[in-house]
């Protein structure tokens, strides 16, 4: 009896540590060896990271690719996102906690989680601050859950935190079928807004199925010819689309964007609310991800995965993202089933 108790106590106290020690010294990872095209991405090995105080280590099952990943790879963002080479790209992760640093009490080894990081998720392991982690929605696969962090956080912070969308408002979302756009369409619908989205014709039925009331084919119709006096515009496209957007807003309406800066003169002339693209929030990412996860589990939000690639073919995931033709999310499967 006493021996059994001692053994049980030993397992309880040191079981997590033992499992953490089982991680290999080296892990498979996608390495960005320079700035440029897909040729700078190589499958290789890197040292398996160790969590510091307040951090957890995640054994990654799946990770998503976002536009910021190929923009960093191309060198377009060196001014704001300079990286040390070789660099492991990727910011979104879904997996299981493999080890916890000191001071972490909310998570334990074996918990299934999603997380947003500053990089490094296209690998077998990644480190994340404990407050940037949330429980994986039970109803989603790891591949589906990997699509949540960056895109859904951007939609939540822009449309809900900054835009404060309300029931009955008319909302125009540019690029409604993309990763951010598709979550934004669903969030606006969830809030009770009348949702108008722009997308290519192939995505019209999909957008209507997730909450869009009207869909405009941007290839054949200029949105300002058919939309007037909306309360809110969310632009995920940028460029000329952003510059033309103030004309469809009612006086005093809100122009939101995740790319570029709103046109200051038009915003002033039409007395628009045009907050700069910002991810500022009073909440920790983990708290926001928890709220989003609950919406995915309740069925209010759905995840669409356009394509899944094994880690060895992650460069193809970058190419698909860069094409701008993906519906929903592009995912890299790190643990292949």
C-alpha positions, 0 to 999 in steps of 0.5 A: 500500500505504502509503496503504491502510494509513493509510486503514484506520488512520483508519477504525479510530481514528475510525470510531466517532466519525464514526458518533456524529457522525451522530446528529441534534441533536434526537430524537423522544421521548415527553414527560411534560409534567405529572402526571396521566393519559394526556393529559400524554404528548405525542410531541415532540422533545428534545436528543439526549444525549451520553455522558460518561466511562463511559457509552454512547449507545444508538440505541433499537429498542424499549423496555418500559413498566413499572408504575413508568412510569405511577405516576411519570406519575400523581404517586403516586411524587413523594416518591421519584421526583420528576422534572424536567418535561418528562420522558422516561419509560421504563427498559428499552431494547434497541438498538445502541450509537451512541457511547461515552464516554471510558474505555469499553472493553467496548463498541463502536459497533454492539453490540446491547445491552439496558440498564436506566436511570433514565429516558429510554428512550421516545426515539430515543436514551438514555444508560446507564452502561456497567456497566448494559448487557448484550449482547442475547440473540441468540435474541430480537428487539429487541422481546422483549429490551426486556422483560427489564431491569426486570421480569426484574431484579426477579424475579432479585433477589427470588427468586434473590438474596434468596430463594435458591430451592432445588430441591424447595421449594414456591413460591407466586407471586402475579400469575404472568402479569405481567412480573415474575411470569412471569419468576419462575415460570420462574426458580423452575422452573429452580431445580427448585422446585414452582411454584404461581401465581395468575392469571386463568383466561385465563392458566392454560394459558400459566403451565403452559407456562412452568413452573407446576405448579399455577395458582389463579384468584384471581377464584374461589378464595382462595389460602389455602383451597387452599395450605398450608405453602409454603416461599416466597411471592413477591407482585407484587400487594400490598395485601390479597394481601400481608397474607393471604400469611403464613398459607400459609407454613410456620413459618420460611418466606420472604415476598418482595414487590416492592410494599409492606412485609411485615406485621411482626406476622405475620412475627414470630408465624410466625417468617417471613423477611420481607426488605423489598422491596429491589433491593440486590445485590452485582453490577452490573446489567449482570452480572445482565442478562448471566446473564438473557440467557444463560438466554433464549438457552438457552431456560430463560427465554422472553419473552411480549410482550402488545402492541407500540405505535409510539412515537406511540401510547406513551400506549396502552401506559401505559393497557394497563399500568395496566389490570393485564390484560397477560400478560408485557410491553408494548413500544414500538417506536421503530424501526418495521419 
